[in-house]
């Protein structure tokens, strides 16, 4: 009795092998499409003498494009989560928070913003967006805490960068210090106005 043959005849082995290779390649392309595109652009940039953006920034840029195109929040969220695996402390946290908000997840949005604020407390936009969501939730206690922390931070920042001219420091650094001071003063005014409005509403 002839034994059963479980593997295809020799002449078909190559065909089946190619199909397996093509299938695996297609799956890898789907899973790592953005990383492969980044690698391609990185290689081209290095050949032309330019420094290409890091992989996380490339993913963040793709996420921003997806937002402009109105693609679904889940696709954008996947890109941002991959970016955060590369660089956990980046603006991807803000964009991820916005994605959560698009899906109606206010608590997740606030968590992302708070995490970003812990590493970059100088973004007035972060404070204002958090205050807006907290106001919807009628969480005056957290708003007051956020305002107090923000005002203290920008006060210290304004004191540190008070306008002064140091002839021993290159001009661009003096200009940058003045810019930081002015922005800190603007942020202080905004937060103090919100604080006054909150007091008046009681």
Secondary structure, 3 states (H helix, E strand, C coil): CCCCCCCCCHHHHHHHHHHHHHHHHHHHHHHCHHHHHHHHHHHHHHHCCCCCCCHHHHHHHHHHHHHHHCCCHHHHHHHHHHHHHHCCCCCHHHHHHHHHHHCCCHHHHHHHHHHHHHHCCCCHHHHHHHHHHHHHCCCHHHHHHHHHHHHHHHHHHHHHCCCCCCCCCCHHHHHHHHHHHHHHHHHHHHHHHHHHHHHHCC
